[in-house]
Amino acid sequence: MPQLIDAAAAWGDYDNDGDPDLLVSGLIIPDVSPSAGYVTRLYRNARDRGFTLVPTIFPPLAYSAAAWGDFDNDGDLDLVLSGLTTNVLPVKPSFSLPDGDTRL
């Protein structure tokens, strides 16, 4: 998991397995990693195996905020993200999964 600044983190059970998963976004600290840049990553809690990176379509963000909740009241967990993209434009994307779909 990268060390981030200007970051956000939000816990939510996106795959409905009973374990809290973690979404992080922010700027990878340049002095710590050669792959510095904006990121948004979702880590699945694999219990005894730790956290695994989940491929997503989320934009890389910094100066961000994230929140999980059932925003559309359909019983499924939704995610709202906001922040700045690498071209320093503010964005307010939100992501919701169809019923029963755990892919992001």
Secondary structure, 3 states (H helix, E strand, C coil): CCCEEEEEEEEECCCCCCCCEEEEEEEECCCCCCCCCEEEEEEEECHHHCEEEECCCCCCEEEEEEEEECCCCCCCCEEEEEEECCCCCEECCEECCCCCCCCC
